[in-house]
Amino acid sequence: MSDQHSDLRELYQEVIFDHNRHPRNFHAIDDANHRADGHNPLCGDQLTVYAVVKDGVVEQASFVGHGCAISTASASLMTEAVKGKRVEEVEALFRDMHAMLTEAHPEARDFGKLEVLSGVREFPARVKCATLAWHTLHNAITQARDTARTE
């Protein structure tokens, strides 16, 4: 069992390294109708998340900025995971990701590729790195929801 756990941890690390070396959706979206800036002063991670939200659906998501491997990988994985999802689904995913990274794995949730970030919980100093992009997206999505109500 420990060999299997070790193999799984190695696979997770490789996915994180890959998303750090080759981040997906790493660009600004010029016509984004929602964006938010995030900064983690503890380690210097800084990013901007862009979203195109139409009819309550996140059609596009991207980010730019700089940060550690966990921060960059988390942002990359996040932008892939939220595309095509309704704002309500993204908000539920944000809550579940936050719980997974800070408390315990929500039993009913299948995180798919995002599962690779679950090991961060074992390193409290790195949790803020993994959650930065998610909090920043939450701020952008909150803007999207608030804007949708006023239109």
Contact map, one row per residue, 1 for C-alpha under 8 A:
1111100000000000000000000000000000000000000000000000000000000000000000000000000000000000000000000000000000000000000000000000000000000000000000000000000
1111110000000000000000000000000000000000000000000000000000000000000000000000000000000000000000000000000000000000000000000000000000000000000000000000000
1111111000000000000000000000000000000000000000000000000000000000000000000000000000000000000000000000000000000000000000000000000000000000000000000000000
1111111100000000000000000000000000000000000000000000000000000000000000000000000000000000000000000000000000000000000000000000000000000000000000000000000
1111111110000000000000000000000000000000000000000000000000000000000000000000000000000000000000000000000000000000000000000000000000000000000000000000000
0111111111000000000000000000000000000000000000000000000000000000000000000000000000000000000000000000000000000000000000000000000000000000000000000000000
0011111111100000000000000000000000000000000000000000000000000000000000000000000000000000000000000000000000000000000000000000000000000000000000000000000
0001111111110000000000000000000000000000000000000000000000000000000000000000000000000000000000000000000000000000000000000000000000000000000000000000000
0000111111111000000000000000000000000000000000000000000000000000000000000000000000000000000000000000000000000000000000100000000000000000000000000000000
0000011111111100000000000000000000000000000000000000000000000000000000000000000000000000000000000000000000000000000000000000000000000000000000000000000
0000001111111110000000000000000000000000000000000000000000000000000000000000000000000000000000000000000000000000000000000000000000000000000000000000000
0000000111111111000000000000000000000000000000000000000000000000000000000000000000000000000000000000000000000000000110000000000000000000000000000000000
0000000011111111100000000000000000000000000000000000000000000000000000000000000000000000000000000000000000000000000100000000000000000000000000000000000
0000000001111111110000000000000000000000000000000000000000000000000000000000000000000000000000000000000000000000000000000000000000000000000000000000000
0000000000111111111000000000000000000000000000000000000000000000000000000000000000000000000000000000000000000000000100000000000000000000000000000000000
0000000000011111111100000000000000000000000000000000000000000000000011001100000000000000000000000000000000000000000110000000000000000000000000000000000
0000000000001111111110000000000000000000000000000000000000000000000010001000000000000000000000000000000000000000000000000000000000000000000000000000000
0000000000000111111111100000000000000000000000000000000000000000000000001000000000000000000000000000000000000000000000000000000000000000000000000000000
0000000000000011111111110000000000000000000000000000000000000000000000011001100000000000000000000000000000000000000000000000000000000000000000000000000
0000000000000001111111100000000000000000000000000000000000000000000011011001000000000000000000000000000000000000000000000000000000000000000000000000000
0000000000000000111111100000000000000000000000000000000000000000000000000000000000000000000000000000000000000000000000000000000000000000000000000000000
0000000000000000011111110000000000000000000000000000000000000000000000000000000000000000000000000000000000000000000000000000000000000000000000000000000
0000000000000000011111111100000000000000000000000000000000000000000000011001000000000000000000000000000000000000000000000000000000000000000000000000000
0000000000000000001001111100000000000000000000000000000000000100000000000001101100000000000000000000000000000000000000000000000000000000000000000000000
0000000000000000000000111110000000000000000000000000000000001110000000000001001100000000000000000000000000000000000000000000000000000000000000000000000
0000000000000000000000111111000000000000000000000000000000000111000000000001000000000000000000000000000000000000000000000000000000000000000000000000000
0000000000000000000000001111100000000000000000000000000000000111000000000000000000000000000000000000000000000000000000000000000000000000000000000000000
0000000000000000000000000111110000000000000000000100000000000111000000000000000000000000000000000000000000000000000000000000000000000000000000000000000
0000000000000000000000000011111100000000000000000110000000000100000000000000000000000000000000000000000000000000000000000000000000000000000000000000000
0000000000000000000000000001111100000000000000000000000000000000000000000000000000000000000000000000000000000000000000000000000000000000000000000000000
0000000000000000000000000000111110000000000000000001000000000000000000000000000000000000000000000000000000000000000000000000000000000000000000000000000
0000000000000000000000000000111111100000000000000111100000000000000000000000000000000000000000000000000000000000000000000000000000000000000000000000000
0000000000000000000000000000001111100000000000000111100000000000000000000000000000000000000000000000000000000000000000000000000000000000000000010000000
0000000000000000000000000000000111110000000000000111100000000000000000000000000000000000000000000000000000000000000000000000000000000000000110110000000
0000000000000000000000000000000111111000000000011110000000000000000000000000000000000000000000000000000000000000000000000000000000000000100100000000000
0000000000000000000000000000000001111100000000011100000000000000000000000000000000000000000000000000000000000000000000000000000000000001101100000000000
0000000000000000000000000000000000111110000001111000000000000000000000000000000000000000000000000000000000000000000000000000000000000001000000000000000
0000000000000000000000000000000000011111000001111000000000000000000000000000000000000000000000000000000000000000000000000000000000011011000000000000000
0000000000000000000000000000000000001111100111100000000000000000000000000000000000000000000000000000000000000000000000000000000000010000000000000000000
0000000000000000000000000000000000000111111111000000000000000000000000000000000000000000000000000000000000000000000000000000000110010000000000000000000
0000000000000000000000000000000000000011111110000000000000000000000000000000000000000000000000000000000000000000000000000000000000000000000000000000000
0000000000000000000000000000000000000001111100000000000000000000000000000000000000000000000000000000000000000000000000000000000000000000000000000000000
0000000000000000000000000000000000000001111110000000000000000000001000000000000000000000000000000000000000000000000000000000000010000000000000000000000
0000000000000000000000000000000000000011111111000000000000000000001000000000000000000000000000000000000000000000000000000000000000000000000000000000000
0000000000000000000000000000000000000011101111100000000000000000111100100000000000000000000000000000000000000000000000000000000010000000000000000000000
0000000000000000000000000000000000001111000111110000000000000000111000000000000000000000000000000000000000000000000000000000000000000000000000000000000
0000000000000000000000000000000000001110000011111000000000000011111000000000000000000000000000000000000000000000000000000000000000001000000000000000000
0000000000000000000000000000000000111100000001111100000000000011100000000000000000000000000000000000000000000000000000000000000000000001000000000000000
0000000000000000000000000000000000111100000000111110000000001111000000000000000000000000000000000000000000000000000000000000000000001001100100000000000
0000000000000000000000000001100111110000000000011111000000011110000000000000000000000000000000000000000000000000000000000000000000000000100100000000000
0000000000000000000000000000100111100000000000001111100001111100000000000000000000000000000000000000000000000000000000000000000000000000000110000000000
0000000000000000000000000000001111000000000000000111110001111000000000000000000000000000000000000000000000000000000000000000000000000000000000000000000
0000000000000000000000000000000111000000000000000011111111110000000000000000000000000000000000000000000000000000000000000000000000000000000000010000000
0000000000000000000000000000000000000000000000000001111111100000000000000000000000000000000000000000000000000000000000000000000000000000000000000000000
0000000000000000000000000000000000000000000000000000111110000000000000000000000000000000000000000000000000000000000000000000000000000000000000000000000
0000000000000000000000000000000000000000000000000000111111000000000000000000000000000110000000000000000000000000000000000000000000000000000000001001000
0000000000000000000000000000000000000000000000000000111111100000000000000000000000011110000000000000000000000000000000000000000000000000000000000000000
0000000000000000000000000000000000000000000000000011110111111000000000000000000001111110000000000000000000000000000000000000000000000000000000000000000
0000000000000000000000000000000000000000000000000011110011111000000000000000000000111000000000000000000000000000000000000000000000000000000000000000000
0000000000000000000000000000000000000000000000000111100001111100000000000000000000110000000000000000000000000000000000000000000000000000000000000000000
0000000000000000000000001000000000000000000000001111000001111110000000000000001101100000000000000000000000000000000000000000000000000000000000000000000
0000000000000000000000011111100000000000000000001110000000011111000000000001001000000000000000000000000000000000000000000000000000000000000000000000000
0000000000000000000000001111000000000000000000111100000000001111100000000011001000000000000000000000000000000000000000000000000000000000000000000000000
0000000000000000000000000111000000000000000000111000000000000111110000000000000000000000000000000000000000000000000000000000000000000000000000000000000
0000000000000000000000000000000000000000000011110000000000000011111000000000000000000000000000000000000000000000000000000000000000000000000000000000000
0000000000000000000000000000000000000000000011100000000000000001111100010000000000000000000000000000000000000000000000000000000000000000000000000000000
0000000000000000000000000000000000000000001111100000000000000000111111110000000000000000000000000000000000000000000000000000000000000000000000000000000
0000000000000000000000000000000000000000000010000000000000000000011111110000000000000000000000000000000000000000000000000000000010000000000000000000000
0000000000000001100100000000000000000000000000000000000000000000001111111000000000000000000000000000000000000000000000000000000000000000000000000000000
0000000000000001000100000000000000000000000000000000000000000000001111111100000000000000000000000000000000000000000000000000010011000000000000000000000
0000000000000000000000000000000000000000000010000000000000000000001111111110000000000000000000000000000000000000000000000000000011111000000000000000000
0000000000000000001100100000000000000000000000000000000000000000011111111111000000000000000000000000000000000000000000000000000000000000000000000000000
0000000000000001111100100000000000000000000000000000000000000000000011111111100000000000000000000000000000000000000000000000000000000000000000000000000
0000000000000001000000000000000000000000000000000000000000000000000001111111110000000000000000000000000000000000000010000000000001101000000000000000000
0000000000000000000000000000000000000000000000000000000000000010000000111111111000000000000000000000000000000000000000000000000001001100000000000000000
0000000000000000001100111100000000000000000000000000000000000110000000011111111100000000000000000000000000000000000000000000000000000000000000000000000
0000000000000000001000010000000000000000000000000000000000000000000000001111111110000000000000000000000000000000110000000000000000000000000000000000000
0000000000000000000000000000000000000000000000000000000000000000000000000111111111000000000000000000000000000000010000000000000000001100000000000000000
0000000000000000000000011000000000000000000000000000000000001110000000000011111111100000000000000000000000000000000000000000000000000000000000000000000
0000000000000000000000011000000000000000000000000000000000001000000000000001111111100000000000000000000000000000000000000000000000000000000000000000000
0000000000000000000000000000000000000000000000000000000000000000000000000000111111100000000000000000000000000000010000000000000000000000000000000000000
0000000000000000000000000000000000000000000000000000000001001000000000000000011111111000010000000000000000000000000000000000000000000000000000000000000
0000000000000000000000000000000000000000000000000000000001111000000000000000001111111000000000000000000000000000000000000000000000000000000000000000000
0000000000000000000000000000000000000000000000000000000011110000000000000000000001111100000000000000000000000000000000000000000000000000000000000000000
0000000000000000000000000000000000000000000000000000000011100000000000000000000001111110110000000000000000000000000000000000000000000000000000000000000
0000000000000000000000000000000000000000000000000000000111000000000000000000000000011111110000000000000000000000000000000000000000000000000000000000000
0000000000000000000000000000000000000000000000000000000111000000000000000000000000001111111000000000000000000000000000000000000000000000000010001000000
0000000000000000000000000000000000000000000000000000000000000000000000000000000000000111111100000000000000000000000000000000000000000000000000000000000
0000000000000000000000000000000000000000000000000000000000000000000000000000000000001111111110000000000000000000000000000000000000000000000000000000000
0000000000000000000000000000000000000000000000000000000000000000000000000000000001001111111111000000000000000000000000000000000000000000000000000000000
0000000000000000000000000000000000000000000000000000000000000000000000000000000000000011111111100000000000000000000000000000000000000000010010000000000
0000000000000000000000000000000000000000000000000000000000000000000000000000000000000001111111110000000000000000000000000000000000000000000000000000000
0000000000000000000000000000000000000000000000000000000000000000000000000000000000000000111111111000000000000000000000000000000000000000000000000000000
0000000000000000000000000000000000000000000000000000000000000000000000000000000000000000011111111100000000000000000000000000000000000110010000000000000
0000000000000000000000000000000000000000000000000000000000000000000000000000000000000000001111111110000000000000000000000000000000000000000000000000000
0000000000000000000000000000000000000000000000000000000000000000000000000000000000000000000111111111000011001000000000000000000000000000000000000000000
0000000000000000000000000000000000000000000000000000000000000000000000000000000000000000000011111111100000000000000000000000000000000000000000000000000
0000000000000000000000000000000000000000000000000000000000000000000000000000000000000000000001111111111000000000000000000000000000100100000000000000000
0000000000000000000000000000000000000000000000000000000000000000000000000000000000000000000000111111111111000000000000000000000000000000000000000000000
0000000000000000000000000000000000000000000000000000000000000000000000000000000000000000000000011111111111000000000001001000000000000000000000000000000
0000000000000000000000000000000000000000000000000000000000000000000000000000000000000000000000001111111110000000000011111000001001100000000000000000000
0000000000000000000000000000000000000000000000000000000000000000000000000000000000000000000000000111111100000000000000001000001000000000000000000000000
0000000000000000000000000000000000000000000000000000000000000000000000000000000000000000000000000111111110000000000000001000000000000000000000000000000
0000000000000000000000000000000000000000000000000000000000000000000000000000000000000000000000000011111111000000000000000000000000000000000000000000000
0000000000000000000000000000000000000000000000000000000000000000000000000000000000000000000000010011101111100000000001000000000000000000000000000000000
0000000000000000000000000000000000000000000000000000000000000000000000000000000000000000000000010011000111111000000000000000000000000000000000000000000
0000000000000000000000000000000000000000000000000000000000000000000000000000000000000000000000000000000011111000000000000000000000000000000000000000000
0000000000000000000000000000000000000000000000000000000000000000000000000000000000000000000000000000000001111100000000000000000000000000000000000000000
0000000000000000000000000000000000000000000000000000000000000000000000000000000000000000000000010000000001111110000000000000000000000000000000000000000
0000000000000000000000000000000000000000000000000000000000000000000000000000000000000000000000000000000000011111000000000000000000000000000000000000000
0000000000000000000000000000000000000000000000000000000000000000000000000000000000000000000000000000000000001111111000000000000000000000000000000000000
0000000000000000000000000000000000000000000000000000000000000000000000000000000000000000000000000000000000000111111000000000000000000000000000000000000
0000000000000000000000000000000000000000000000000000000000000000000000000000100000000000000000000000000000000011111100000000000000000000000000000000000
0000000000000000000000000000000000000000000000000000000000000000000000000000110010000000000000000000000000000011111111000000000000000000000000000000000
0000000000000000000000000000000000000000000000000000000000000000000000000000000000000000000000000000000000000011111111000000000000000000000000000000000
0000000000011011000000000000000000000000000000000000000000000000000000000000000000000000000000000000000000000000111111100000000000000000000000000000000
0000000000010001000000000000000000000000000000000000000000000000000000000100000000000000000000000000100000000000011111110000000001000000000000000000000
0000000000000000000000000000000000000000000000000000000000000000000000000000000000000000000000000001100010000000011111111000000000000000000000000000000
0000000010000000000000000000000000000000000000000000000000000000000000000000000000000000000000000000100000000000000111111110000000000000000000000000000
0000000000000000000000000000000000000000000000000000000000000000000000000000000000000000000000000000100000000000000011111111011001000000000000000000000
0000000000000000000000000000000000000000000000000000000000000000000000000000000000000000000000000001111000000000000001111111011000000000000000000000000
0000000000000000000000000000000000000000000000000000000000000000000000000000000000000000000000000000000000000000000000111111000000000000000000000000000
0000000000000000000000000000000000000000000000000000000000000000000000000000000000000000000000000000000000000000000000111111111000000000000000000000000
0000000000000000000000000000000000000000000000000000000000000000000000000000000000000000000000000000000000000000000000011111111100000000000000000000000
0000000000000000000000000000000000000000000000000000000000000000000000000000000000000000000000000000000000000000000000000011111100000000000000000000000
0000000000000000000000000000000000000000000000000000000000000000000001000000000000000000000000000000000000000000000000011011111111000000000000000000000
0000000000000000000000000000000000000000000000000000000000000000000000000000000000000000000000000000110000000000000000011011111111100000000000000000000
0000000000000000000000000000000000000001000000000000000000000000000000000000000000000000000000000000000000000000000000000001111111110000000000000000000
0000000000000000000000000000000000000001001010000000000000000000000101100000000000000000000000000000000000000000000000000000011111110000000000000000000
0000000000000000000000000000000000000000000000000000000000000000000001100110000000000000000000000000100000000000000010010000011111111100000000000000000
0000000000000000000000000000000000000000000000000000000000000000000000100100000000000000000000000100100000000000000000000000001111111110000000000000000
0000000000000000000000000000000000000111000000000000000000000000000000100000000000000000000000000000000000000000000000000000000111111111000000000000000
0000000000000000000000000000000000000100000000101000000000000000000000100110010000000000000000000000000000000000000000000000000001111111100000000000000
0000000000000000000000000000000000000000000000000000000000000000000000000010010000000000000001000100000000000000000000000000000001111111110000000000000
0000000000000000000000000000000000000100000000000000000000000000000000000000000000000000000001000000000000000000000000000000000000111111111000000000000
0000000000000000000000000000000000011100000000011000000000000000000000000000000000000000000000000000000000000000000000000000000000011111111100000000000
0000000000000000000000000000000000110000000000001100000000000000000000000000000000000000000000000000000000000000000000000000000000001111111110000000000
0000000000000000000000000000000000000000000000000000000000000000000000000000000000000000001001000000000000000000000000000000000000000111111111000000000
0000000000000000000000000000000000010000000000000000000000000000000000000000000000000000000000000000000000000000000000000000000000000011111111100000000
0000000000000000000000000000000001110000000000001110000000000000000000000000000000000000000000000000000000000000000000000000000000000001111111110000000
0000000000000000000000000000000001000000000000000010000000000000000000000000000000000010001000000000000000000000000000000000000000000000111111111000000
0000000000000000000000000000000000000000000000000000000000000000000000000000000000000000000000000000000000000000000000000000000000000000011111111100000
0000000000000000000000000000000001000000000000000000000000000000000000000000000000000000000000000000000000000000000000000000000000000000001111111110000
0000000000000000000000000000000011000000000000000000100000000000000000000000000000000000000000000000000000000000000000000000000000000000000111111111000
0000000000000000000000000000000000000000000000000000000100000000000000000000000000000010000000000000000000000000000000000000000000000000000011111111100
0000000000000000000000000000000000000000000000000000000000000000000000000000000000000000000000000000000000000000000000000000000000000000000001111111110
0000000000000000000000000000000000000000000000000000000000000000000000000000000000000000000000000000000000000000000000000000000000000000000000111111111
0000000000000000000000000000000000000000000000000000000100000000000000000000000000000000000000000000000000000000000000000000000000000000000000011111111
0000000000000000000000000000000000000000000000000000000000000000000000000000000000000000000000000000000000000000000000000000000000000000000000001111111
0000000000000000000000000000000000000000000000000000000000000000000000000000000000000000000000000000000000000000000000000000000000000000000000000111111
0000000000000000000000000000000000000000000000000000000000000000000000000000000000000000000000000000000000000000000000000000000000000000000000000011111
